Structures are given as C-alpha cells and as structure tokens.
Amino acid sequence: MNKSLREIAEVHYGNSPNGVRADDSSFPIFGTGGQMGWASRPLFDGPLVVVARKGTLGNPTFCLSPCWVIDTAYAVIARNEVDTKWLFYNLLNFNLESLNEATGVPSISRDYLYRIAFETPLLPEQRKIARILTTLDNLIEKTESLIAKYQAIKQGMMHDLFTRGVDAHGHLRPTQAEAPDLYKPSELGWIPKEWAISRVGDHLDRIEQGWSPDCDSEPASAGEWGVLKTTSVVWQGFNCQENKRLPSFLGALPQYEVHTDDVLMTRGGPNSRVGVVAIVRKTRNMLMLSDKIYRLVPKKSVLPRYLSLALSSESTQTYLSTLKTGLAESQTNISQEIVRRLWIGIPDHAEQQRTCARIDAIENFLCIQRRSLDEFRVQKVGLMQDLLTGKVRVRVDEAEEVAAHV
C-alpha cells in the first residue's frame, strides 16, 4: 500500500545552533551534509532522519540518538507503526533533488516533502527490510575501513622501502638512526650504501607523449581506437576504461598504442593530477597515449614496476612538486627535462624485485577489497529498488511479528 510521507512521519523545522554549540560530545549537530559539531542540549529525541531543506540537497542522514538539527534542514520523525531506519532508506532511495522548487538557492518545501509516497508494508516487514539493508551498509563500512587501513599501511611501507629497502634476507634494514654504518647521504636523504643515486634520465631509453585530437566524449568500443584521458592514470592504478573514442575520419597512430608494463605519468592539468604515475597491468588493444601523458621506457638497469614505484615515492614526489610549472593551481605542467632530472635510488635487480613484491601483495589485497566494495554498493542499489518498492517481498516469521509489537 502506498502512503504519503504525511501519513507515516512528521516533518519538523530545525533551528540555528547558535548558543548551543559545545566542545564535548554530548549531542551531535546535524546539517545538510551530515554531522557538523556538538550541542550542549538536544533539539529532538532520536531516532529521526535529517533531510536537507535549503542549500546542498544531499543524502539524508539517520540519527539514532537525541540530537540538534540546524535551520537549513528538516527532522523527519516516524509515526507509530513506522520503522525509522526503513523510512531513512526510502528517503535515501528517493531523488530529493527532484523536489527543488527554487531558481536560486536549492530548497525543498515541507509541503512538497509531505507529498512523496512510499510502498508501506506492515511494521515487521519494514524492520526486516531495514535489517537487510543495514547489514549491507555495515559490510560496506567495514570494507571501506579495511581499504583505508591498508592504504595507510601501503603508504608507510612505501616510505620504508624507499628509505631503508629490503635486504637479501627479505627484511627491512634497520633505520639510519639504529645502524648509521648501513647508510650514506644523498639528494633524497639517507639511503642504503648499496644503492646508486641517479637521475631518472640516466635509466631511460626514451620518454614519449601521445596525441590529443578532438575526440568523441564516449569511450571506444571493441575494435575502435581510443585516446586515453589523464584520468586513466591514477594512484589506484591504470584504468583503460578512461578513454575517448577516436573519430572514424581520423587515422590512428599505432606507435602511441599502450601496452602491458608501460610506465605512464601525467604531465599536465590540475596540480594534484600532474606527476601521477601508474604501470599498465593489463589493457585492451587500440588505445593511444594522449599528449598529456608520458610513457617512460626504462633501460635494463631498472625494472618497469620498480621505476613506477620509485617515481611514486614520497621523496621523489616531494622533489617533483618543486619543479612543476604553470600560472595557476588548475594548470600546471612538467616537461620531459623535469622528469629526466628527478632523483631515484637504484638497488640491484634482486632488491628491486623484493621491493615490488612487497607493494604488489598489498595492492592485490586492496584490489580485491575495492572489487568487493563495488559489488556491495551495486547489490545495495538493487536491493533498495526491489525491497522498498515491493517488487520483492520479504518473509516475516511469527517471532518477528511478535517482536515488532513488543
């Protein structure tokens, strides 16, 4: 049965938090973008759903405990026989931006909000739907936390590997403070004595950059040539889906086609997007470099994977940041000569391989977790659509019926 929001909830205006802000963590203050501080006393008892009233019309927020809601948001409080978490998922699943009635600052009137309607099953089914979606949200949150944890571990390991390195036994060397006799000073700071310190250009056969013709906005299909966008080269790795289709009336330049094990570096664009490095693990054929991306072709003295990691290291990236050119933060560049002048530490091939293996183990784990996260998010979208619209009904047993009314 469809019911309007007016039938299943009360919508209350928030209030300015001036005069109630506090430094402690007693009562959270919620606005249009989530929590934004703490209050000395609550404006509403929980549970409730915070929905934007004016300004950024983002996703609603679920609040279980007493809280304060600011004056640019609504507090949506479920009526009897309505589960608040189920209501939250319905509001999350609804395109609230479609209710915007303003030509200037986006806003939603309470009357418009009251008019929206949801398929409303009985309370036991609402609660079971909410539990199913909450379980999936918990999986998403745990996976996000795991990814963040291992990204931090990777960052710390990168620092250790490119300042201390891995000895012949597969162990990190003691720090310079612990064993100063194992290190020597260099342009990158203290490095192991066994390492050479070199300019990147000394270990390159060549640097290439591609071609950026006017292309279609959509990516190339199988059997079509495409030109890589700079967003194909990101710190998470190479993404061949980030390309633009080459118009059929333009001939491709096969010498710029990207291949497995290519080391790529962005050379122009916003400051944070310049100097980003990735190695091509796998790719489809018929994709070309753009002129905003360098391909670095190393000599035999350095492994392609090691080169990509060394260029990504904190010390090399810090040095690179001092060499970028451009008149604005949004338009910076690095020349081929700048890339050639970068310093990197070069251990022997065996240590290069040990270094790569350490990082690859973490990156493989992160790749698995990111795929799981994507799958959970897709599953959540599908379940919300099926369960909240009544397309798929959940079965409620007798115990759940009883519990819903206790």
Buried (B, 14 or more C-beta within 10 A) or exposed (E): EEBBBBBBBBBBBBBEBEEBEBEEEBBBBBBBBEEBBBBBEBBBEBBBBBBBBBBEBBBBBBBEEBBBBBEBBBBBBBEEEBBBBBBBBBBBBBEBEEBBEEEEEBBBBBEBBBEBBBEBBEBBBBBBBBBBBBEBBEBBEEBBEBBEEBBEEBEEBBEBBBBBBBBEEEEBBBBBEEEEEBBBEBBBEBBBEBBBBBBBBEBBEEBBBBBBBEBBEEBBEEEBBBBBBBBBBBEEBBBBEBBBBBEEEEEBBEEBBBEEEBBBBBBBBBBEBBBBBBBBBEBEEBBBBBBBBBBBBBEEBBBBBBBBBBBBBEBBBEBBEEBBEBEEEEEBBBBBEBBBBBBBBBBEEEBBBBBBEBBBEBBEBBBEBBEBBEEBEEEBEEBBEBBBEBEEEBEBEEEBEEEBEE
